[in-house]
């Protein structure tokens, strides 16, 4: 019994710390962090039930008490970016002082391996790391964690961007942040929460359930104020094709809901890769383009940045981050006179044996990126077999083209096979803008889509694809589905609503070939010919095709529309 006395005497001392719970903060709220400017500052943490907690930031001070679950949260007034280091004090039974806190712009990046890809494994990594001396850029790297329920915290900390800290950080996020910092001259905070090989589903939060990656890697940083989200993912969902549009919509909707605001959402259209199954990638590309119908979204096209078609991880991450930054500068920060997108398909017109294409976002005109003939254009006849088509630019209309396709009319496409071969300059010989800055960062390739001139696959009406809005709307107003021509008669036609995620654009009545008298009636018997790429289910019926002279040269005109 005597031997136990010392142990019994020490027992109260061992238990004493448990009687008092210190005020605690989540790791995302710490020294060296960047607070989002012009938004209310939310600070939260844990303490004993009913314990008074006071948070002070500058001249602002707010007090509260921990609830029955031992959680507390306060909201301080929004602040302006001033470039100065601030101190945050949190006082309860203990006191926490956070040093070197900046106010500026905060962005969260997520996705799979191409977002996670570290700066140390990219082109010219040694030079980039050596130059990464940015004391006003701060990095927060969330470790890989999956949890069945939303987690409260993660093991991470804010670090000043330097050659010692940036090597293992997301290259895309770093280059994005460096461009934003250089342009806006304010501090930038970057939160990287990505996992290589991950599909989109584990990141999604719904009404009743949430994915385990969202639970373990996104939930712990909420409700930390951010300006927007960057997303680079899709490689693991290529097999979903057009269904990926719905998945992207659910992801964006869920994240915006938990943050309580319509955060800007920029994403990357994934790059070509020879490892995908044949014809698997184009539908996913179309789904990503269709996701632009969600208001407040933007897409960076990187088809031309592939340095090795056999590598799913393009090494040029500088231009990826730079293109996302240009979208943010133009659409989020409202920078004027900034060309932030490469050419995007707007419309087409059949002129006898000629096919004229129109594009938005062409700057001062169209040109070949390397001065060589354009490649990756293909045409098909009624047999559905595509063959290469030559295309040139017609300077008379600010950009046009001429080409010959042996298979004749039916459909026209650009790089839809999903494996456009890079040229000696690091990208397919697609379309580029002459603007000097664009020539440096964006070898503008038109997002892949099939352009049919068969009477049903064509362009959206011009009023739904006005210049300066195409990148956001992809040919449609926010929340409006693409119009489709439901009647084949050029004299009597109705415009209805097509389903989201449609595989192709529809035509305007002016481009339809004249129909015979017997074909003009509503119940007229139509030729039994297959549609190359049918749209939604209710459109999958035979129709009258526009016949072209298969022996005549096919002229593909790439024109800058006057409205642009």
LOKEMI-278510 format. One record per residue (C-alpha): y, z, x; residue in one letter. Coordinates in steps of 0.2 Angstrom, whole numbers, plus 5000, padded with zeros to 4 digits. Example, Ala and Ser with C-alpha at 12.3 -4.5 7.8 and 13.67 -1.06 7.14 Angstrom:
<sites>
497850395062A/499550365068S/
</sites>
This chain:
<sites>
500050005000X/501250035014X/500949865021X/501549795004X/503149885004X/504149775016X/503549625006X/504149704990X/505749754997X/506049575002X/505649504985X/507349534977X/508149444992X/507049294990X/507449274972X/509349304974X/509849124977X/508949074961X/510049184950X/511549074955X/511648884953X/512948804963X/514048664956X/513148494961X/513748314961X/512648154961X/512548064977X/513647914971X/515048044970X/515348094988X/516448075003X/516947905008X/516747834991X/517847704982X/518447734965X/518847594953X/520647564952X/521547554935X/520047634926X/519847814920X/518947914934X/517347994928X/516648144938X/515048224933X/513748344939X/512748504936X/513048694935X/512548854926X/512648844907X/514448894902X/515048894920X/516848844921X/517148684932X/518748614938X/519048444946X/520648404955X/521148234962X/522848214968X/524048284955X/522748274941X/521648424937X/520348444923X/519248584918X/517648594908X/516048704906X/514248654909X/513248634893X/511648704888X/510748574898X/511748624913X/512748464914X/514648434914X/515748284915X/517648264916X/518748114915X/520348094926X/521747974924X/521647804931X/522347774948X/523147624958X/522547564974X/523647624988X/522547615003X/522747805006X/521247925009X/521148054995X/520348214992X/519248274977X/518948454974X/517648524963X/517648704960X/516448824950X/515548964957X/515648864973X/516848734979X/516548554985X/517848454994X/517548264995X/518548185010X/519148005013X/519047944995X/519847774992X/520447684977X/520047494975X/518747374968X/516947424965X/515547304962X/513647334959X/512347204965X/510647194959X/509047084958X/507647044969X/507446994987X/508846874989X/510047004984X/509147134994X/509147015010X/509947115024X/511347035034X/510347055050X/509146925044X/510346785040X/511246645049X/512346695063X/511846875060X/512346945077X/514146875076X/514346935058X/513747105062X/514847125077X/516347065066X/515947185052X/517347315056X/518047355039X/518547535037X/519147505019X/517447425013X/516147565009X/514347535006X/513147624995X/511247574996X/510147634982X/508347664989X/506847584980X/506347704966X/505447684949X/505447824936X/504647834918X/506347904912X/508147884917X/508447984933X/509848094937X/510148054955X/509547954970X/509547994989X/510947894996X/512747915002X/514347815005X/514547735022X/516047655030X/515647465034X/515447445052X/514247355064X/513247515064X/512947525045X/513047345039X/511447265047X/510247325034X/511447305019X/511347165006X/512147005015X/512646934998X/513547084993X/514347115010X/515046935011X/515646944993X/516547114996X/517347045013X/518046905003X/518747004989X/519447135002X/520246995012X/521046914996X/521647064986X/522047185001X/521247334993X/519847444997X/518147384991X/516547484986X/514847394986X/513347474977X/511747384982X/510247414970X/508947284972X/507047264975X/506147114982X/504947034971X/505547114956X/505547034939X/506947044927X/506047154914X/505947324924X/507847314926X/508147294907X/508747434896X/508447414877X/508747504861X/507247614863X/506447584880X/507047554898X/506247474913X/505747594927X/506847504940X/508347524929X/507847714926X/507647744945X/509047634952X/510347594939X/510447754928X/510847874942X/512447784946X/513047784928X/514447814922X/515247774939X/516647654935X/516347484942X/517347314940X/515847214937X/514047164941X/513247034952X/511446974949X/510346874960X/508546854952X/507446734944X/506146684957X/504846804949X/505246734932X/505146544935X/503646534924X/504646594909X/505646434909X/506946424895X/506446594889X/507346674903X/508946644894X/508446774881X/507946894895X/509646874904X/510546904887X/509547064885X/509947124902X/511847094901X/511947164884X/510947324889X/511947354905X/513647324896X/513147444882X/512647594894X/514347564904X/515247564887X/516247404891X/515947214893X/515847214912X/516047044921X/514346974925X/514146854939X/512446774944X/511646654956X/510646504951X/509146514961X/508846394975X/507446254976X/505846304984X/504246204987X/503146344982X/503446334964X/502246244953X/502746064949X/504246054936X/504246244934X/506046264941X/507146144931X/506846244915X/507346404923X/508846324930X/509246264912X/509046444906X/510246504919X/511546374914X/511246424896X/511646604900X/513446554903X/513646554884X/513746744886X/515646784887X/516246854904X/514846774914X/514946654929X/513646564940X/513546514958X/512646354961X/511746354978X/510546204977X/511446134993X/511246285003X/509446275007X/509046255025X/507146255023X/506346205007X/504746305011X/505746465012X/506146554996X/507546645005X/508946535010X/509746605026X/511446555022X/512046705012X/513846695017X/514246545005X/513246624991X/514346784992X/515846674995X/515546574979X/515246724969X/516946794976X/517846634971X/517146654953X/517746834953X/519446794960X/519746654947X/519046734931X/519046914934X/520646934945X/521546784937X/521946694953X/522846534949X/522646364957X/520946414964X/519446294963X/517946404960X/516646284954X/515846124959X/515645974947X/514846014931X/514145884919X/515345854904X/514845704895X/514245524896X/514445354888X/513345194888X/514345034891X/513144894889X/512044904905X/513145044912X/513045224910X/514645324914X/514545514918X/515945634916X/516145794925X/517345944925X/517846044940X/518045894951X/519645944960X/520545794967X/519045684963X/517145654968X/516445614984X/514845614993X/514645775004X/514245675020X/514945505016X/513245435013X/512545354997X/512245484983X/510345534981X/509345624968X/509845524953X/508345454944X/508145344928X/506645324916X/506145194903X/505145224888X/503645264898X/504445424904X/504145384922X/505645424933X/506145314948X/507545334960X/509245264955X/510645214966X/512345284962X/514045264970X/515745324966X/517045224957X/518745274963X/519645184949X/519345334938X/519445474950X/517545464953X/516245344946X/514645264951X/513545114951X/511645104953X/510045004949X/508545084941X/506944974940X/506345074925X/507845034914X/508545154901X/507845304892X/508445454902X/509445494918X/509245654928X/509845734944X/508745834956X/507645894941X/506045894951X/506546064958X/506346014976X/507945914982X/507645895000X/509045955011X/509945835022X/510445855040X/511945955035X/510946085026X/510946025008X/510545884997X/511645734997X/512445774980X/514245784975X/515645874984X/517445904981X/518745844993X/519746004993X/519746075010X/519246245005X/517846174994X/517246065007X/516946225018X/516146335005X/515446224991X/514446064992X/514646054973X/512946004966X/512945964947X/511746094939X/510146014935X/509945944917X/509145784910X/510445664902X/509545554889X/510345404882X/508945384869X/510045424854X/509745614854X/509945684872X/511745674877X/513345764879X/514245904869X/515745854859X/517345854871X/518245984861X/516846114866X/516946064885X/518746074889X/519246084907X/519246254915X/518046324903X/516446234907X/515846354920X/515946494907X/515346404892X/514146264898X/514746154885X/514946274871X/516146404864X/515746594867X/514246634855X/514246454848X/512646354849X/512646174855X/512946054841X/511645924838X/511645764828X/510445774814X/510745604806X/510345444816X/511645334807X/513145294817X/514145294801X/513445444792X/513045594803X/513045784801X/513345904815X/512246064814X/511846214825X/510446194838X/509446344844X/509946434860X/509046384876X/508846204870X/508046094884X/509345954883X/511045904876X/511245804861X/512245644858X/513745594848X/513645454835X/514745334845X/513345314858X/511945274845X/511345094844X/511645004827X/510145034815X/509444914803X/509744924785X/508044994781X/508245134794X/509945194787X/509245294773X/508845484774X/507045454771X/506845294782X/505245274791X/505645294810X/504645214825X/503345324831X/503945344849X/503845504859X/505345604865X/505445624883X/506145804883X/506145864865X/507445994859X/507046144847X/505546124835X/506546054821X/507145914831X/505445854838X/505245704827X/505245514832X/506845424832X/507645254836X/507945234854X/509345134862X/508644984871X/509344934888X/509044774897X/507744834909X/508144684921X/509944714922X/510744834935X/510945014929X/512745064932X/512945254934X/514745294933X/515245474939X/517045494931X/518345624932X/518845654913X/520745634910X/520745804903X/520245884919X/
</sites>
